[in-house]
């Protein structure tokens, strides 16, 4: 019976044998459930930990690196900044509104657990093509969930990504990033310490929603395009108003010095929070399962311990502070319940100190489960899974669209790829707290570093999330390195210097050797780029088993980047060039390698069904010099100094044509520019920027003095975009840009599909 049970919970026979070895006996059913969720792929990273060790994590400004709820850096002026990114892919495919909403709630808790007030959210989203009713239902549900939760809890959503590709039709991706700020002295970690200290459960009551959320949903793909109705009860249900009260209560508890350690209840619920805090502190913990406030009758101990009901935190406090904690929580109408206590580690028969997590029926009642906390939190199996380069990859690389340089129909192609994402972000409140200087829809978001309880500062922080699954499908190592570079370039456009990276590594089934090869290569590419650009990786998330009907998603590493602007007293130039300005291309105009203007992995090539070719090599030194120059030019504007730079935009998705087309759409002013070759119109490789200047001679001279390539392309003005042989009316560009997404989503007859 036990053998059948462990398989039904997702544990292998070898894992069951290891549990027996750790316990020196067979586990009972409750203990087996605890191991099942804590040793799941989502919680333990058992397929990826081996590879993640290769990422650089240290830096002089890093206060907290990977392993805690969020990474934290020193931003200066006595202010620390916390950042975290997570995925809620599988829940959102089943129930898009609640899946996305609880993704936001979970990432907020990761940040305020560190003592930081959440300041902003970003949302990289990936769906199938919009010619399907189900995809339109998913998009609307996910966007509504993010806006419904974020707007209600009072945290602005300031940017993200929106990608459509048939490869995500059966398994959409919903990633969420959150950033928050705190006075440095308020930083707190999720550690249980102090024998006899109390474990206090804060927030919502516990229900059956979300049971098995990480072990059932995030550790298996979907069998077909339709989500499995039987999995819907595993999706958590959120309450943003409870979350808002919980944020305020927790931050006041920290400011009052009433908390020794604190941890959110996310994946795996109470067993995760109790075992992880105990393991970090090298102590044990007794948990009274009957003390946990329940919202449903008849819940079994395994349900109470593994439920992922939302809006809950676990605080470790001293007994003498209990009355003050209870009073403060009552003030914010937040439930506070003593559910456990910190215990001394025991010495086992091998003379080892072991901190035990004991689940009891009453504080002094029967022990229902007794397992080493560290075995749950830190000692899950570590797999070096088979890796194999895809057999047909060489043939794909040989089919290089760069050889087709005629670009017949380029004008229509350019119009087709101009898509304004504002339908999405206009449903989000991006101005909460009134700190948003640059909001959604531009290269990167920019915020004033200000908020309740923070020291006075003129600094700003910039955020960007970036991905390029089409690059990574061709070359996951180089594609990921180029994605990191693209994110650094986006920060430069708002005058920020990159300080830290977080990542959300979305991949297919790790039991497929090709997927593990992609994951390993991608991590190596990220490590190389971060080492070259001196960027620490302070946290991240790995989401595996993203597959449907046996088809894996493209390798989709999402890079979240945090940067700092030292003086933010004026907004950056943005895309708002002026009539008569000269457009200057800053950066090496041609790519390294075989082709001057590679088209492999470009939006143009993918739209034409050409998914092959080789990516251009990455010259980190040249790229770093260019981005430093651009960031310095924009930072001067942010600091309030006089400048001839009137607009800035990086050349990214859509190439030079896409960048100039977006600036035309934003301003209503045309431009006439020269191309070095037809392929330059759509070629994509990082390290190029479009700057507009009222004094191009001065800008070119500064670039030359910095050793950075720059060339004047043309002049702003008129009612057309002219790029080589391409001529498009400004009115046509603006119409195509603003109508593409609303037409695809809102102006077709469709109904939500039956799942």
Phi, psi and omega in degrees: 000313179299321181299313178297323182295317183295326178292321180294336178270003176092008178267140177279169177298320179295321178293321176298319178297323179292322177298316178298323179293317180297315184277344186060033177187172174281141177286152170279179186296321179294314180298322179296322178295322179297315179293324183300317181281322182285335177262010175292162180301318184297319184274325191257343182055040188291339177265347188241342184303322181302324184271327182297337180298341183278353180280141176284133185235355185259151176189153185297336181261003181278121177265322178221126179257200182300150177113340175259184183294328178208154172280151183224134175238159174273115182267357181096165179060027179078013183248134172252152180234128178256143181214145182204147173228142182219169176242149171222054189289304185294315176301323182289334177288333182270313181222087192300322181294303183291325178301314180287319181299314181286338170298318177295314181301318181295319182289329175297318181293324176303324184276314182284346170301329180280356184097007183263140171280123179299129182252333186197152177235147172228156189219091170288123185233142183224124182227171172285180179297147187277014175275008179245136179299323181296320180295321179293323176296318179296314181300310181296320180294315181295313180298319178295322179295317180294315181290320182298320181280310184298315180296320183290320182284340175092038175234127185289144170260115195247005178166184180159208179218159177219111184237134177240126177201143182303337183291344180257010184299316181272342184217082178293159178244131176234102178253145182225131177246143174226144177230140178217167182230153182206153167296141185305325185287349180271357182301130180223151183246162180274069184234132174268131179208167178083098182301133182089352176295157187261144171260117186246125178271123182249142171104215190295161171285170186254131179232190182272352179294134177088003178293126182079014184304317182275325184277328181273315187274312190272002181241020176202146179276183177265145183282336178207184185294327179282139177291149183281118182301329182294340182272352185301321178298343179282352180275130182288159178242129187257159176223096185296333181287324173296321179298318180299315178296321180295319177303309184295320180295315182295317180295323178289324175301319180291316179298329181276357179070028185265358187241132175275318178206159182209146183212140177277158175260097179250239178301131180075002168061226188293325179295324179293311183297317183287317182290321181290317179295321179292317181297319179296326181270355181067030183236179173254174177208133173260132181239126176269105184293338180280347181275344185289123179296128184247149176255358179225148181279151170072023180287134179281157179306321180294328178290319180296318185285332186251355179300140178253032174309141191275176174057049178228144177225155176242119179250138174259122184226162174279151181302324182291344179267000186300315182297320179293320179296314180299320180292317180295319179294323177297323177302320181267007180057043178247127179293136176228126185222130174286120181240355182192180177212152180281133182238160180287146173296149180258154177264120183275183184292349177259014179065029177255141175280126184231121174276118185263135166268114181245126175262123186241156172263082189098150185301325178244021185268196183300139175277116182271334179206142178215110183220150175298125182302321182294328180293329176283314190277325192234352190238032173294158178305149177242118186253133168258082186288156181300140179235138181209127176297134182305135187297323184266013187294322181299320178294323178294316181295329181288337181274075188269117180291348180298335180291343178263085186262005179289328179051045178300136182076024185298326182296314179294322178298319180296316178300319185292333183266359178273107183231119178275120181277011189294338175304324180286303191285346175287347174275351178259145171274109182262001185246008176304143185075348179058031178257352186283115178266317173235120184259203185297154173097358179243187187299315178212159175272151182223130183233145166291140179271081184213155179169170180303130176083357180271145173300152179297138182202148172260009182284160174230161174236143179243147181225142174213143169240136185217150175204162172205082183298335179287322172298312187289335175292329178279318184207090186299330180289304181291322180300321178290320177300317179294328178293318175301316179298318179300322180292320176298318179297321179298319178295322180301329182293342175248015173084015186260146172262125183295137182239328185202151180243140162237156183222150172236107188264099182263115182222174182279214185282117183291349176281353173269120183303327179295324180292317179295326174297316178299315181297313181297316179297318181297317178297319178296321177295319178294318179299316181296313180297317181293322175295315181296325184258006176059050180242123175278145172265112188260001178170173179173191184208144174242124178243112182246179183061031174274087182212158176216129181053037177081000181259118180282148172295166169298150171301122188229073172286124176258128181256124172253130184236137178246129178230166183234137170252121187292328180221112182239088179245353178214152180288154176289169185297325183072208182261010194271068177292167185238156179303128179094348176296153174262134178270125183240130174268117181254131182117163180298122189290325182251153182279161171285160173099205190290324186243140176291323183228078183294144179245358180299131179075004182281160177301320181299313182295316181297318179298331178270007179078015180256096186258015182254192177105172182250140179282156177284143176299162183248120177261096187296322183294313179296318179298315182298320179295319181293312181293325177296320179295312181296315179301322179294320178298316182286322179299328177297320177295316180298329180279357177090010180277150179296140182208149175272355181281120185251344180202153178207141180203137178276154178270110185224235181302126184095353177068200181297322178298318179295318180296311181292323178298319178294322179289324174297314180298323182288328188252338186076012179247132180280182178202149174240120185223154180263143175255143176286331179197157181306322182295341180296337183302317186240001183295138183236118168201143189285159176108011177238142182224145171260119174244140172255140185220142173275349178220076186299328180298319180293318179296316179297324179292320179294320178297317180298318179296330179273359181073029183247133178293143175202144180212139176284131182259326185170192187236141178283138176148163178086185186245021178223152166260118181241116179229100184061240180271000180269127176229123179225137177290142178303319181298321179293320179296313182295322179294313180298318184296314187276337186262346189302307185286313177301322178297318182291329186262314195255341189255024175239151177280121178201158175230156179298134182288156174274124181262000000 
